[in-house]
Amino acid sequence: MSLSVLLVEDDRELRATLADSLRVEGYEVHAAASLADGLALLAHARVDLVLLDLGLPDGEGEALLTALRREQSTPLLVISAREQDGQKVRLLDAGADDYLVKPFSVSELLARMRVALRHRGRALQPAVTRYEQDGLLVDLTAHRVRLHDAEVHLTPTEFKLLARLVRSAGQVVTHRTLLADVWGPECTEQTQYLRLYMGQLRAKLEAEPAEPQRLLTEPGVGYRLV
């Protein structure tokens, strides 16, 4: 199962950019544009880490930090354009794990997230976002797939399935894990989804889809990208 991130950010463009970048890295993202939505998601969704903006349309993000710390030690990183040292110190003392001032690079954010998770005993390595083997190139960051220098067009679900296999290239990924990470935890028994989309991926990426050389079946277990 992917680690889950609650992203509370009212800037639509930044929220979409961060959510896409986090999903490429393998995180499940719950995105909220307001304090109320963030608190609702915090109450009902499984969350491993929180990214929190401060100036929200219906209140201060600090209220979510306060609510979180009453119940949980889930790591929380503040992401804000506010640079005042006094506010940074107050929020860090109140339980925030880190404070990033906008603008910041996605790579720095990801590194700080890994540090915060590591401090909670969740050691993570940077995600695999590029795969190149036997003429197949998959660049998850650029959302690009090429086969023998020709562009391959995948549907969003096909790309999401391939991305999950890329992140575990060389390893078997079980049916349940693929279904949970691509379609959601409520779909772990829907193996027909997996068979259908794996067939579609093979049709686009294999020279002989009936005799796959890249996307291999591990009978009764799952699939493996060589």
Summary of the structure (lengths in Angstrom):
residues: 226
radius of gyration: 19.5
end to end distance: 21.0
largest distance: 63.4
contacts: 651
relative contact order: 0.10
helix: 41%
strand: 23%
